[in-house]
């Protein structure tokens, strides 16, 4: 089996559309999807933000 890892840059406004478009264009089988979560600090305190998504594809 061979795997390929893709990084999809997303933000809060376009996350669903970008991920859906990317997944529909894949030729292999999706094994896993991992959000890349970064901590951020706002005026109200600490929070987290998803800035990209890692998609693992089985191409074997």
CHARMM internal coordinates of N, CA and C (Angstrom, degrees):
IC EDIT
DIST 1 N 1 CA 1.4528
DIST 1 CA 1 C 1.5217
ANGL 1 N 1 CA 1 C 109.61
DIST 1 C 2 N 1.3024
ANGL 1 CA 1 C 2 N 115.40
DIHE 1 N 1 CA 1 C 2 N 141.61
DIST 2 N 2 CA 1.4548
ANGL 1 C 2 N 2 CA 121.17
DIHE 1 CA 1 C 2 N 2 CA 174.70
DIST 2 CA 2 C 1.5161
ANGL 2 N 2 CA 2 C 108.62
DIHE 1 C 2 N 2 CA 2 C -121.69
DIST 2 C 3 N 1.3188
ANGL 2 CA 2 C 3 N 115.06
DIHE 2 N 2 CA 2 C 3 N 142.34
DIST 3 N 3 CA 1.4507
ANGL 2 C 3 N 3 CA 121.30
DIHE 2 CA 2 C 3 N 3 CA -179.18
DIST 3 CA 3 C 1.5155
ANGL 3 N 3 CA 3 C 109.73
DIHE 2 C 3 N 3 CA 3 C -122.12
DIST 3 C 4 N 1.3063
ANGL 3 CA 3 C 4 N 115.23
DIHE 3 N 3 CA 3 C 4 N 150.65
DIST 4 N 4 CA 1.4556
ANGL 3 C 4 N 4 CA 121.54
DIHE 3 CA 3 C 4 N 4 CA 174.23
DIST 4 CA 4 C 1.5285
ANGL 4 N 4 CA 4 C 107.09
DIHE 3 C 4 N 4 CA 4 C -131.48
DIST 4 C 5 N 1.3379
ANGL 4 CA 4 C 5 N 116.13
DIHE 4 N 4 CA 4 C 5 N 135.98
DIST 5 N 5 CA 1.4652
ANGL 4 C 5 N 5 CA 121.15
DIHE 4 CA 4 C 5 N 5 CA 179.81
DIST 5 CA 5 C 1.5198
ANGL 5 N 5 CA 5 C 108.35
DIHE 4 C 5 N 5 CA 5 C -108.15
DIST 5 C 6 N 1.3208
ANGL 5 CA 5 C 6 N 116.05
DIHE 5 N 5 CA 5 C 6 N 126.82
DIST 6 N 6 CA 1.4634
ANGL 5 C 6 N 6 CA 122.54
DIHE 5 CA 5 C 6 N 6 CA 179.75
DIST 6 CA 6 C 1.5210
ANGL 6 N 6 CA 6 C 108.70
DIHE 5 C 6 N 6 CA 6 C -111.47
DIST 6 C 7 N 1.3172
ANGL 6 CA 6 C 7 N 116.24
DIHE 6 N 6 CA 6 C 7 N 146.82
DIST 7 N 7 CA 1.4729
ANGL 6 C 7 N 7 CA 121.76
DIHE 6 CA 6 C 7 N 7 CA 175.21
DIST 7 CA 7 C 1.5222
ANGL 7 N 7 CA 7 C 107.99
DIHE 6 C 7 N 7 CA 7 C -114.80
DIST 7 C 8 N 1.3244
ANGL 7 CA 7 C 8 N 116.29
DIHE 7 N 7 CA 7 C 8 N 123.12
DIST 8 N 8 CA 1.4632
ANGL 7 C 8 N 8 CA 122.35
DIHE 7 CA 7 C 8 N 8 CA 179.93
DIST 8 CA 8 C 1.5238
ANGL 8 N 8 CA 8 C 107.78
DIHE 7 C 8 N 8 CA 8 C -111.97
DIST 8 C 9 N 1.3239
ANGL 8 CA 8 C 9 N 116.48
DIHE 8 N 8 CA 8 C 9 N 115.76
DIST 9 N 9 CA 1.4687
ANGL 8 C 9 N 9 CA 121.59
DIHE 8 CA 8 C 9 N 9 CA 178.50
DIST 9 CA 9 C 1.5276
ANGL 9 N 9 CA 9 C 108.52
DIHE 8 C 9 N 9 CA 9 C -76.27
DIST 9 C 10 N 1.3154
ANGL 9 CA 9 C 10 N 117.14
DIHE 9 N 9 CA 9 C 10 N 126.68
DIST 10 N 10 CA 1.4661
ANGL 9 C 10 N 10 CA 122.13
DIHE 9 CA 9 C 10 N 10 CA -178.55
DIST 10 CA 10 C 1.5130
ANGL 10 N 10 CA 10 C 109.96
DIHE 9 C 10 N 10 CA 10 C -135.37
DIST 10 C 11 N 1.3185
ANGL 10 CA 10 C 11 N 115.92
DIHE 10 N 10 CA 10 C 11 N 164.97
DIST 11 N 11 CA 1.4527
ANGL 10 C 11 N 11 CA 121.75
DIHE 10 CA 10 C 11 N 11 CA 167.70
DIST 11 CA 11 C 1.5214
ANGL 11 N 11 CA 11 C 107.90
DIHE 10 C 11 N 11 CA 11 C -138.99
DIST 11 C 12 N 1.3056
ANGL 11 CA 11 C 12 N 115.61
DIHE 11 N 11 CA 11 C 12 N 178.85
DIST 12 N 12 CA 1.4598
ANGL 11 C 12 N 12 CA 120.75
DIHE 11 CA 11 C 12 N 12 CA -173.01
DIST 12 CA 12 C 1.5239
ANGL 12 N 12 CA 12 C 112.45
DIHE 11 C 12 N 12 CA 12 C -60.40
DIST 12 C 13 N 1.3176
ANGL 12 CA 12 C 13 N 117.37
DIHE 12 N 12 CA 12 C 13 N -31.58
DIST 13 N 13 CA 1.4601
ANGL 12 C 13 N 13 CA 120.94
DIHE 12 CA 12 C 13 N 13 CA -174.10
DIST 13 CA 13 C 1.5251
ANGL 13 N 13 CA 13 C 113.52
DIHE 12 C 13 N 13 CA 13 C -81.06
DIST 13 C 14 N 1.3466
ANGL 13 CA 13 C 14 N 117.92
DIHE 13 N 13 CA 13 C 14 N -30.85
DIST 14 N 14 CA 1.4604
ANGL 13 C 14 N 14 CA 119.69
DIHE 13 CA 13 C 14 N 14 CA -172.63
DIST 14 CA 14 C 1.5221
ANGL 14 N 14 CA 14 C 113.86
DIHE 13 C 14 N 14 CA 14 C -121.90
DIST 14 C 15 N 1.3064
ANGL 14 CA 14 C 15 N 119.27
DIHE 14 N 14 CA 14 C 15 N 16.01
DIST 15 N 15 CA 1.4509
ANGL 14 C 15 N 15 CA 122.48
DIHE 14 CA 14 C 15 N 15 CA -173.72
DIST 15 CA 15 C 1.5273
ANGL 15 N 15 CA 15 C 112.73
DIHE 14 C 15 N 15 CA 15 C -60.21
DIST 15 C 16 N 1.3015
ANGL 15 CA 15 C 16 N 117.61
DIHE 15 N 15 CA 15 C 16 N -49.09
DIST 16 N 16 CA 1.4574
ANGL 15 C 16 N 16 CA 121.41
DIHE 15 CA 15 C 16 N 16 CA -176.14
DIST 16 CA 16 C 1.5220
ANGL 16 N 16 CA 16 C 111.14
DIHE 15 C 16 N 16 CA 16 C -65.41
DIST 16 C 17 N 1.3215
ANGL 16 CA 16 C 17 N 117.08
DIHE 16 N 16 CA 16 C 17 N -47.27
DIST 17 N 17 CA 1.4605
ANGL 16 C 17 N 17 CA 120.89
DIHE 16 CA 16 C 17 N 17 CA -177.31
DIST 17 CA 17 C 1.5274
ANGL 17 N 17 CA 17 C 111.64
DIHE 16 C 17 N 17 CA 17 C -64.25
DIST 17 C 18 N 1.3294
ANGL 17 CA 17 C 18 N 117.63
DIHE 17 N 17 CA 17 C 18 N -44.37
DIST 18 N 18 CA 1.4618
ANGL 17 C 18 N 18 CA 120.72
DIHE 17 CA 17 C 18 N 18 CA -179.10
DIST 18 CA 18 C 1.5219
ANGL 18 N 18 CA 18 C 111.77
DIHE 17 C 18 N 18 CA 18 C -65.45
DIST 18 C 19 N 1.3244
ANGL 18 CA 18 C 19 N 117.09
DIHE 18 N 18 CA 18 C 19 N -44.00
DIST 19 N 19 CA 1.4604
ANGL 18 C 19 N 19 CA 120.40
DIHE 18 CA 18 C 19 N 19 CA -179.48
DIST 19 CA 19 C 1.5270
ANGL 19 N 19 CA 19 C 110.80
DIHE 18 C 19 N 19 CA 19 C -67.22
DIST 19 C 20 N 1.3118
ANGL 19 CA 19 C 20 N 117.58
DIHE 19 N 19 CA 19 C 20 N -41.84
DIST 20 N 20 CA 1.4683
ANGL 19 C 20 N 20 CA 121.10
DIHE 19 CA 19 C 20 N 20 CA 178.76
DIST 20 CA 20 C 1.5263
ANGL 20 N 20 CA 20 C 111.07
DIHE 19 C 20 N 20 CA 20 C -62.29
DIST 20 C 21 N 1.3157
ANGL 20 CA 20 C 21 N 117.42
DIHE 20 N 20 CA 20 C 21 N -45.81
DIST 21 N 21 CA 1.4667
ANGL 20 C 21 N 21 CA 121.76
DIHE 20 CA 20 C 21 N 21 CA 179.37
DIST 21 CA 21 C 1.5291
ANGL 21 N 21 CA 21 C 110.45
DIHE 20 C 21 N 21 CA 21 C -62.38
DIST 21 C 22 N 1.3356
ANGL 21 CA 21 C 22 N 116.89
DIHE 21 N 21 CA 21 C 22 N -43.47
DIST 22 N 22 CA 1.4582
ANGL 21 C 22 N 22 CA 120.63
DIHE 21 CA 21 C 22 N 22 CA -179.50
DIST 22 CA 22 C 1.5331
ANGL 22 N 22 CA 22 C 111.25
DIHE 21 C 22 N 22 CA 22 C -64.32
DIST 22 C 23 N 1.3229
ANGL 22 CA 22 C 23 N 117.38
DIHE 22 N 22 CA 22 C 23 N -46.28
DIST 23 N 23 CA 1.4666
ANGL 22 C 23 N 23 CA 120.73
DIHE 22 CA 22 C 23 N 23 CA -178.19
DIST 23 CA 23 C 1.5236
ANGL 23 N 23 CA 23 C 111.90
DIHE 22 C 23 N 23 CA 23 C -64.71
DIST 23 C 24 N 1.3184
ANGL 23 CA 23 C 24 N 117.78
DIHE 23 N 23 CA 23 C 24 N -35.98
DIST 24 N 24 CA 1.4605
ANGL 23 C 24 N 24 CA 120.43
DIHE 23 CA 23 C 24 N 24 CA 179.47
DIST 24 CA 24 C 1.5239
ANGL 24 N 24 CA 24 C 112.27
DIHE 23 C 24 N 24 CA 24 C -70.37
DIST 24 C 25 N 1.3272
ANGL 24 CA 24 C 25 N 118.60
DIHE 24 N 24 CA 24 C 25 N -22.63
DIST 25 N 25 CA 1.4631
ANGL 24 C 25 N 25 CA 122.22
DIHE 24 CA 24 C 25 N 25 CA 179.77
DIST 25 CA 25 C 1.5273
ANGL 25 N 25 CA 25 C 113.55
DIHE 24 C 25 N 25 CA 25 C -88.06
DIST 25 C 26 N 1.3246
ANGL 25 CA 25 C 26 N 118.31
DIHE 25 N 25 CA 25 C 26 N -9.15
DIST 26 N 26 CA 1.4671
ANGL 25 C 26 N 26 CA 120.66
DIHE 25 CA 25 C 26 N 26 CA -178.65
DIST 26 CA 26 C 1.5250
ANGL 26 N 26 CA 26 C 110.62
DIHE 25 C 26 N 26 CA 26 C -71.71
DIST 26 C 27 N 1.3370
ANGL 26 CA 26 C 27 N 115.61
DIHE 26 N 26 CA 26 C 27 N 146.73
DIST 27 N 27 CA 1.4606
ANGL 26 C 27 N 27 CA 120.17
DIHE 26 CA 26 C 27 N 27 CA 177.44
DIST 27 CA 27 C 1.5231
ANGL 27 N 27 CA 27 C 111.68
DIHE 26 C 27 N 27 CA 27 C -98.72
DIST 27 C 28 N 1.3346
ANGL 27 CA 27 C 28 N 118.11
DIHE 27 N 27 CA 27 C 28 N -26.56
DIST 28 N 28 CA 1.4544
ANGL 27 C 28 N 28 CA 122.35
DIHE 27 CA 27 C 28 N 28 CA -179.18
DIST 28 CA 28 C 1.5121
ANGL 28 N 28 CA 28 C 111.87
DIHE 27 C 28 N 28 CA 28 C -89.87
DIST 28 C 29 N 1.3263
ANGL 28 CA 28 C 29 N 114.50
DIHE 28 N 28 CA 28 C 29 N -170.79
DIST 29 N 29 CA 1.4601
ANGL 28 C 29 N 29 CA 121.82
DIHE 28 CA 28 C 29 N 29 CA -179.35
DIST 29 CA 29 C 1.5269
ANGL 29 N 29 CA 29 C 110.07
DIHE 28 C 29 N 29 CA 29 C -96.10
DIST 29 C 30 N 1.3224
ANGL 29 CA 29 C 30 N 117.29
DIHE 29 N 29 CA 29 C 30 N 132.92
DIST 30 N 30 CA 1.4630
ANGL 29 C 30 N 30 CA 121.88
DIHE 29 CA 29 C 30 N 30 CA 178.66
DIST 30 CA 30 C 1.5258
ANGL 30 N 30 CA 30 C 108.77
DIHE 29 C 30 N 30 CA 30 C -77.26
DIST 30 C 31 N 1.3262
ANGL 30 CA 30 C 31 N 115.53
DIHE 30 N 30 CA 30 C 31 N 125.41
DIST 31 N 31 CA 1.4625
ANGL 30 C 31 N 31 CA 121.22
DIHE 30 CA 30 C 31 N 31 CA -179.64
DIST 31 CA 31 C 1.5308
ANGL 31 N 31 CA 31 C 110.52
DIHE 30 C 31 N 31 CA 31 C -94.86
DIST 31 C 32 N 1.3466
ANGL 31 CA 31 C 32 N 116.15
DIHE 31 N 31 CA 31 C 32 N -44.32
DIST 32 N 32 CA 1.4594
ANGL 31 C 32 N 32 CA 120.03
DIHE 31 CA 31 C 32 N 32 CA -177.14
DIST 32 CA 32 C 1.5197
ANGL 32 N 32 CA 32 C 110.31
DIHE 31 C 32 N 32 CA 32 C -157.83
DIST 32 C 33 N 1.3345
ANGL 32 CA 32 C 33 N 114.92
DIHE 32 N 32 CA 32 C 33 N 156.15
DIST 33 N 33 CA 1.4659
ANGL 32 C 33 N 33 CA 122.27
DIHE 32 CA 32 C 33 N 33 CA 175.03
DIST 33 CA 33 C 1.5315
ANGL 33 N 33 CA 33 C 106.89
DIHE 32 C 33 N 33 CA 33 C -130.27
DIST 33 C 34 N 1.3359
ANGL 33 CA 33 C 34 N 115.88
DIHE 33 N 33 CA 33 C 34 N 124.55
DIST 34 N 34 CA 1.4582
ANGL 33 C 34 N 34 CA 121.67
DIHE 33 CA 33 C 34 N 34 CA -177.83
DIST 34 CA 34 C 1.5267
ANGL 34 N 34 CA 34 C 109.78
DIHE 33 C 34 N 34 CA 34 C -121.27
DIST 34 C 35 N 1.3328
ANGL 34 CA 34 C 35 N 117.95
DIHE 34 N 34 CA 34 C 35 N 125.38
DIST 35 N 35 CA 1.4598
ANGL 34 C 35 N 35 CA 118.87
DIHE 34 CA 34 C 35 N 35 CA 173.28
DIST 35 CA 35 C 1.5277
ANGL 35 N 35 CA 35 C 110.21
DIHE 34 C 35 N 35 CA 35 C -78.77
DIST 35 C 36 N 1.3203
ANGL 35 CA 35 C 36 N 116.73
DIHE 35 N 35 CA 35 C 36 N 142.50
DIST 36 N 36 CA 1.4643
ANGL 35 C 36 N 36 CA 122.36
DIHE 35 CA 35 C 36 N 36 CA 174.14
DIST 36 CA 36 C 1.5213
ANGL 36 N 36 CA 36 C 106.83
DIHE 35 C 36 N 36 CA 36 C -97.16
DIST 36 C 37 N 1.3156
ANGL 36 CA 36 C 37 N 116.74
DIHE 36 N 36 CA 36 C 37 N 105.02
DIST 37 N 37 CA 1.4636
ANGL 36 C 37 N 37 CA 122.87
DIHE 36 CA 36 C 37 N 37 CA -173.74
DIST 37 CA 37 C 1.5226
ANGL 37 N 37 CA 37 C 109.20
DIHE 36 C 37 N 37 CA 37 C -101.02
DIST 37 C 38 N 1.3396
ANGL 37 CA 37 C 38 N 115.60
DIHE 37 N 37 CA 37 C 38 N 126.95
DIST 38 N 38 CA 1.4574
ANGL 37 C 38 N 38 CA 121.73
DIHE 37 CA 37 C 38 N 38 CA 178.11
DIST 38 CA 38 C 1.5261
ANGL 38 N 38 CA 38 C 109.41
DIHE 37 C 38 N 38 CA 38 C -113.02
DIST 38 C 39 N 1.3182
ANGL 38 CA 38 C 39 N 117.40
DIHE 38 N 38 CA 38 C 39 N 134.22
DIST 39 N 39 CA 1.4660
ANGL 38 C 39 N 39 CA 118.74
DIHE 38 CA 38 C 39 N 39 CA 174.88
DIST 39 CA 39 C 1.5265
ANGL 39 N 39 CA 39 C 110.54
DIHE 38 C 39 N 39 CA 39 C -71.94
DIST 39 C 40 N 1.3198
ANGL 39 CA 39 C 40 N 116.26
DIHE 39 N 39 CA 39 C 40 N 140.32
DIST 40 N 40 CA 1.4628
ANGL 39 C 40 N 40 CA 121.53
DIHE 39 CA 39 C 40 N 40 CA 175.42
DIST 40 CA 40 C 1.5180
ANGL 40 N 40 CA 40 C 108.63
DIHE 39 C 40 N 40 CA 40 C -131.93
DIST 40 C 41 N 1.3005
ANGL 40 CA 40 C 41 N 115.78
DIHE 40 N 40 CA 40 C 41 N 158.08
DIST 41 N 41 CA 1.4552
ANGL 40 C 41 N 41 CA 120.78
DIHE 40 CA 40 C 41 N 41 CA -179.83
DIST 41 CA 41 C 1.5279
ANGL 41 N 41 CA 41 C 109.28
DIHE 40 C 41 N 41 CA 41 C -119.38
DIST 41 C 42 N 1.3122
ANGL 41 CA 41 C 42 N 115.89
DIHE 41 N 41 CA 41 C 42 N 119.07
DIST 42 N 42 CA 1.4560
ANGL 41 C 42 N 42 CA 123.35
DIHE 41 CA 41 C 42 N 42 CA 178.98
DIST 42 CA 42 C 1.5251
ANGL 42 N 42 CA 42 C 108.45
DIHE 41 C 42 N 42 CA 42 C -105.04
DIST 42 C 43 N 1.3048
ANGL 42 CA 42 C 43 N 116.27
DIHE 42 N 42 CA 42 C 43 N 176.24
DIST 43 N 43 CA 1.4549
ANGL 42 C 43 N 43 CA 120.49
DIHE 42 CA 42 C 43 N 43 CA 177.70
DIST 43 CA 43 C 1.5187
ANGL 43 N 43 CA 43 C 113.10
DIHE 42 C 43 N 43 CA 43 C -63.09
DIST 43 C 44 N 1.3355
ANGL 43 CA 43 C 44 N 116.07
DIHE 43 N 43 CA 43 C 44 N -28.15
DIST 44 N 44 CA 1.4626
ANGL 43 C 44 N 44 CA 120.75
DIHE 43 CA 43 C 44 N 44 CA -179.13
DIST 44 CA 44 C 1.5280
ANGL 44 N 44 CA 44 C 112.51
DIHE 43 C 44 N 44 CA 44 C -87.43
DIST 44 C 45 N 1.3269
ANGL 44 CA 44 C 45 N 117.79
DIHE 44 N 44 CA 44 C 45 N -8.53
DIST 45 N 45 CA 1.4594
ANGL 44 C 45 N 45 CA 121.06
DIHE 44 CA 44 C 45 N 45 CA 179.51
DIST 45 CA 45 C 1.5171
ANGL 45 N 45 CA 45 C 111.69
DIHE 44 C 45 N 45 CA 45 C 136.73
DIST 45 C 46 N 1.3132
ANGL 45 CA 45 C 46 N 115.84
DIHE 45 N 45 CA 45 C 46 N -165.29
DIST 46 N 46 CA 1.4626
ANGL 45 C 46 N 46 CA 121.52
DIHE 45 CA 45 C 46 N 46 CA -177.56
DIST 46 CA 46 C 1.5225
ANGL 46 N 46 CA 46 C 110.42
DIHE 45 C 46 N 46 CA 46 C -82.46
DIST 46 C 47 N 1.3211
ANGL 46 CA 46 C 47 N 115.41
DIHE 46 N 46 CA 46 C 47 N 144.56
DIST 47 N 47 CA 1.4589
ANGL 46 C 47 N 47 CA 122.25
DIHE 46 CA 46 C 47 N 47 CA 176.89
DIST 47 CA 47 C 1.5284
ANGL 47 N 47 CA 47 C 107.40
DIHE 46 C 47 N 47 CA 47 C -148.95
DIST 47 C 48 N 1.3159
ANGL 47 CA 47 C 48 N 118.29
DIHE 47 N 47 CA 47 C 48 N -173.95
DIST 48 N 48 CA 1.4596
ANGL 47 C 48 N 48 CA 121.47
DIHE 47 CA 47 C 48 N 48 CA -179.20
DIST 48 CA 48 C 1.5249
ANGL 48 N 48 CA 48 C 109.54
DIHE 47 C 48 N 48 CA 48 C -133.05
DIST 48 C 49 N 1.3448
ANGL 48 CA 48 C 49 N 115.30
DIHE 48 N 48 CA 48 C 49 N 156.62
DIST 49 N 49 CA 1.4553
ANGL 48 C 49 N 49 CA 121.46
DIHE 48 CA 48 C 49 N 49 CA -177.35
DIST 49 CA 49 C 1.5278
ANGL 49 N 49 CA 49 C 109.02
DIHE 48 C 49 N 49 CA 49 C -140.38
DIST 49 C 50 N 1.3281
ANGL 49 CA 49 C 50 N 117.60
DIHE 49 N 49 CA 49 C 50 N 136.04
DIST 50 N 50 CA 1.4559
ANGL 49 C 50 N 50 CA 122.46
DIHE 49 CA 49 C 50 N 50 CA 175.17
DIST 50 CA 50 C 1.5220
ANGL 50 N 50 CA 50 C 107.44
DIHE 49 C 50 N 50 CA 50 C -90.76
DIST 50 C 51 N 1.3420
ANGL 50 CA 50 C 51 N 116.81
DIHE 50 N 50 CA 50 C 51 N 119.92
DIST 51 N 51 CA 1.4678
ANGL 50 C 51 N 51 CA 119.47
DIHE 50 CA 50 C 51 N 51 CA -179.82
DIST 51 CA 51 C 1.5211
ANGL 51 N 51 CA 51 C 113.05
DIHE 50 C 51 N 51 CA 51 C -109.25
DIST 51 C 52 N 1.3278
ANGL 51 CA 51 C 52 N 117.05
DIHE 51 N 51 CA 51 C 52 N -16.84
DIST 52 N 52 CA 1.4556
ANGL 51 C 52 N 52 CA 120.51
DIHE 51 CA 51 C 52 N 52 CA 176.42
DIST 52 CA 52 C 1.5258
ANGL 52 N 52 CA 52 C 109.24
DIHE 51 C 52 N 52 CA 52 C -157.69
DIST 52 C 53 N 1.3405
ANGL 52 CA 52 C 53 N 114.08
DIHE 52 N 52 CA 52 C 53 N 166.14
DIST 53 N 53 CA 1.4587
ANGL 52 C 53 N 53 CA 121.01
DIHE 52 CA 52 C 53 N 53 CA 179.47
DIST 53 CA 53 C 1.5243
ANGL 53 N 53 CA 53 C 107.32
DIHE 52 C 53 N 53 CA 53 C -129.64
DIST 53 C 54 N 1.3332
ANGL 53 CA 53 C 54 N 117.02
DIHE 53 N 53 CA 53 C 54 N 133.22
DIST 54 N 54 CA 1.4493
ANGL 53 C 54 N 54 CA 121.54
DIHE 53 CA 53 C 54 N 54 CA 175.79
DIST 54 CA 54 C 1.5363
ANGL 54 N 54 CA 54 C 108.49
DIHE 53 C 54 N 54 CA 54 C -98.82
DIST 54 C 55 N 1.3362
ANGL 54 CA 54 C 55 N 116.20
DIHE 54 N 54 CA 54 C 55 N 129.57
DIST 55 N 55 CA 1.4528
ANGL 54 C 55 N 55 CA 122.09
DIHE 54 CA 54 C 55 N 55 CA -178.60
DIST 55 CA 55 C 1.5276
ANGL 55 N 55 CA 55 C 107.17
DIHE 54 C 55 N 55 CA 55 C -117.88
DIST 55 C 56 N 1.3367
ANGL 55 CA 55 C 56 N 117.22
DIHE 55 N 55 CA 55 C 56 N 124.11
DIST 56 N 56 CA 1.4579
ANGL 55 C 56 N 56 CA 122.69
DIHE 55 CA 55 C 56 N 56 CA 177.75
DIST 56 CA 56 C 1.5317
ANGL 56 N 56 CA 56 C 107.74
DIHE 55 C 56 N 56 CA 56 C -98.15
DIST 56 C 57 N 1.3474
ANGL 56 CA 56 C 57 N 115.31
DIHE 56 N 56 CA 56 C 57 N 124.22
DIST 57 N 57 CA 1.4592
ANGL 56 C 57 N 57 CA 121.89
DIHE 56 CA 56 C 57 N 57 CA -176.94
DIST 57 CA 57 C 1.5257
ANGL 57 N 57 CA 57 C 109.56
DIHE 56 C 57 N 57 CA 57 C -117.46
DIST 57 C 58 N 1.3202
ANGL 57 CA 57 C 58 N 116.99
DIHE 57 N 57 CA 57 C 58 N 133.35
DIST 58 N 58 CA 1.4587
ANGL 57 C 58 N 58 CA 122.88
DIHE 57 CA 57 C 58 N 58 CA 174.29
DIST 58 CA 58 C 1.5146
ANGL 58 N 58 CA 58 C 107.77
DIHE 57 C 58 N 58 CA 58 C -89.58
DIST 58 C 59 N 1.3400
ANGL 58 CA 58 C 59 N 117.14
DIHE 58 N 58 CA 58 C 59 N 114.25
DIST 59 N 59 CA 1.4627
ANGL 58 C 59 N 59 CA 120.32
DIHE 58 CA 58 C 59 N 59 CA -177.71
DIST 59 CA 59 C 1.5272
ANGL 59 N 59 CA 59 C 111.59
DIHE 58 C 59 N 59 CA 59 C -108.96
DIST 59 C 60 N 1.3221
ANGL 59 CA 59 C 60 N 117.31
DIHE 59 N 59 CA 59 C 60 N 4.32
DIST 60 N 60 CA 1.4709
ANGL 59 C 60 N 60 CA 120.94
DIHE 59 CA 59 C 60 N 60 CA -175.56
DIST 60 CA 60 C 1.4595
ANGL 60 N 60 CA 60 C 115.86
DIHE 59 C 60 N 60 CA 60 C -85.44
END
COOR INIT
IC SEED 1 N 1 CA 1 C
IC BUILD
